[in-house]
Amino acid sequence: MAAVQEKGLNCVTAVYQSRWRGGATCERRAAGMAIRTKTSRMHKDIQNYNDKQSPGEKSICDLLSTTISASLPEAENKIWHAHPVWFLNGNPIVGYSKLKGCIRLLFWSGQSFEEPGLSNEGKFKAAEVRYISIEQVDTKDLKRWLKKARTI
């Protein structure tokens, strides 16, 4: 990991994620190339939630939270009903929670995505995927689902 200091922001670059403090724009450096990415400010309570998980679950939560925040920079994020949730225009879009033996990622309108890899959840339009290891998180799928979550 390499730390990047830009305009008072503390950004850490890793192979699979970028973590930041203070939001705004951070610079990521990879293979000698500079890439500018827009990030949203993650609520401190979400980081506290992640920090309370076991090491394996924390890595899943950190990856989910950074990917969601980077993909939905305009979204408000907070702890809602004891779990991290991201909102667009006041509507819950995506969140995750700790269940026994896994981390569940939930999209409130996920059944409308018509995507393999998401399972129906409940009687409404929600869909979920459950992870027991960070290797199961396919960030390509996650970013595609987040794009659909923004438009549906």
Steps between C-alpha positions, in 0.01 A plus 500: 500500500611853429378811677420809295465842662304756295350822634477364853336172395638170618458241224630145513528302178477121502467237231123465540389819673564860590418629846474868577431744773330832428333413169552720192751398233795274567778405261577133451829391355529159336781370279641852463170646376306767685123448507258753649193358668206676661405360838222574746548546868429179689320551829728426797235267645533276193875469556429425868252228390764348270766515771282293737491201264740204503810554280358306203159667522662841549690460172171421322327799663791734417499389136121538473494843666784644291360360174147621576620846604721535193221380267228716661692815604180705519332256740442575865631217718430423863413229747128426456325233707846406636654439152695705241263631229543737203211727392422692181241777532406366843432147373705200619691352207758256638630383833667211672466321829668234709304177515605179670798379300486757217467859383179566306495768229144619433362707212154640575397480131727209414233271355453757222864453393429151361859401578646159573676494833225688685233308692152629573453620856156539655167581336603831347766590239813441711779264393811388681832323475689348794876488544711288733840604358636804321591284200127453432446873448510563125547877478412496129156357584466733798570811288251383234233445767572843651461660158160333463406601857556865408266487198221271625 
